[in-house]
Amino acid sequence: MVAPQQQPAPIDISVPLRAGLVAWQDGSVRVEQTLAIAAGDPVNLTEIAFPVHTGTHVDAPRHFVDGAAALDELGLDPFNGPADVVDATAAELRIGAALVETAVPAGAERVLFKTRSAALWDEPRFSPEHVCLDATGAAALARLGVRLAGIDYLSIGDEEAHRTLFRAGIPALEGLDLRGIAPGRYRLACLPLSIPGADGAPARAVLYPFT
């Protein structure tokens, strides 16, 4: 009898939600235990409050394009399947068309950019000096037929880059932690929270190595 093949262990690329987590434009993250058994309450209970674009999260096209698809209209397929972690650490501030066309493998469906901005997760405040797409880079991804664009800090691109992606029907996966991930092809599993009509949602994202 042939033993079943063991699946490779998932690699969590999500940023843990916690009080004090650096957030977009220094938005607040509240994680508070409001009931405690040790204090005589019948249960332990934690409450959280934060914008949906906090930590590891998905941007739906409606975030920048009024009337465009909301989160629940996207389905789960764009966020699950083969994904390429692309080395963009050479980019100083913006990822343009030249880098996209050189670094993104042919046939890539889901592209996750690994940048030098990863170190910013250790900073206490939001940094506007992070690496992200410009409009030419976003347009290049659209020409390549990419279905999802991701990045390892809090924004996939400037305003025009967002609009360029979203008009092409490409959602964004932002706030990844790719510090321990080597560039290459993986299988992405990402489940954003189900929030009907929302412009985005927190998500848990993991990578599986191809064997």
Secondary structure as UniProt FT lines:
FT   STRAND          11..12
FT   TURN            19..20
FT   HELIX           24..26
FT   STRAND          30..35
FT   HELIX           37..39
FT   STRAND          45..49
FT   STRAND          57..59
FT   HELIX           61..63
FT   TURN            66..67
FT   HELIX           71..73
FT   HELIX           77..79
FT   STRAND          80..87
FT   TURN            89..90
FT   STRAND          94..95
FT   HELIX           97..103
FT   TURN            106..107
FT   STRAND          110..114
FT   HELIX           116..122
FT   STRAND          132..133
FT   HELIX           135..143
FT   TURN            144..145
FT   STRAND          148..151
FT   HELIX           159..167
FT   TURN            168..169
FT   STRAND          172..174
FT   TURN            179..180
FT   STRAND          184..192
FT   TURN            196..197
FT   STRAND          200..209
//
